[in-house]
Amino acid sequence: MTDAPKLTFFMHLRSSAAWLALSRQARADFIAATVRPIFARHTDVTLRFYDAEAFTGRITDVAVFETTNLRAYYFLIDALRDTPFLGLPYFEVVEIIPAIEDGYQEYTDAEGIAAYSWSSP
């Protein structure tokens, strides 16, 4: 049996006027009080957060979740949807793109095909 692959979810978000109306301190306080405790309960999932508003009008942020535990990811997202962060009024989920980093590699290994890499050495 092989190890579970690392799953990556690229969540495209659009911040609302309500989020932007909060002071930066109020945003930080909300994240500390509401979002961080959810991640503390779902330690199998990591998050990196990217600002995109200076580069596109479609989304404002990209949240990159990584995990080998699909259930932990699902539960974390459900918990976030129960809060104003992914519920009303702060962020709208525009799109979620799931991916497996170098997922082809496991297939080529299993099929005995010569490997190649897209990643930088």
Secondary structure, 3 states (H helix, E strand, C coil): CCCCCCEEEEEEEEECHHHHHCCHHHHHHHHHHHHHHHHHHCCCCEEEEEECCCCCCCCCEEEEEEECCHHHHHHHHHHHHCCCCCCCCCEEEEEEEEEECCHHHHHHHHHCCCCCCCCCC
